Amino acid sequence: LYAINALGGSARATADMRVDFHRPATTGPLRAIGRVVKLGKQLSVAETRIEDTDGRLLASGRGAYVA
């Protein structure tokens, strides 16, 4: 959602969202990496990866948003 808005897109409502949890989070900082998959006039899609400080994937998700 934030990646879509940062590129000048619009996200008024969530059309679909999926989150997969791959391993438990440990203590310490986490890193979220967002990427826009499609920036459209009616529907935009973005995905996010959550990693620990060693770069191990903890969770990932994808959302589709109505403009």
N, C-alpha and C positions, 0 to 999 in steps of 0.2 A: 504494500500500500504506500509506504513512504517513498519507495523507489519510483513508483508511478507518478506520485505527486511531484517529486524532485525533477522529473523530466517534463513537467508541464501538463501531464495527463490529469484526468479527473476520475475519482473513485467515490461514487455516491452510495453504493450498496454492494455487499458481497454476494456474488452469484454462486460461488462454489469455493470450498476451502478443504485442503487435506493436509494433515500433519502426521509425520512418521517419527516415532521415537526409536533411535537406534541403540543408545546405551545411556546409562544414568550419568547425570552431570556430577562432577566432583567439585570440591571447594575451589575457589579462585575465579578469576575473570573468564568470561565466555565471549566469543566473537560471533556476531551475526553478519552474514554476507548476503545482501539482497541483490537481485538481478531482475530486470524487466525482460520477460520472454516476448511479450507482444504489447505494443502500445497502440490501441485502436480507438476509433471514434465512438463505438458503442460498448466494446468489451476490451478490457486490458487484463493481462496475466503477468504475475510476478512470482518468483520463487525465492526461498531463503534457506540458507544452511546455518546451523548453529554448531560451532566448533569449540573445543577446549583449547588451552594454551599450547598443547602439543599438536594441534591441528587435526585431532580425531573428530570425526563426525558424530555429533550427539543427537541431532534432530534435523529434519528437513521438512519443507512444506511448500505448497503451491496454492495460490489463490487467484480466482477470477473475479474481476470487479466490473460492475456496470457503471458506465460514465454518466 
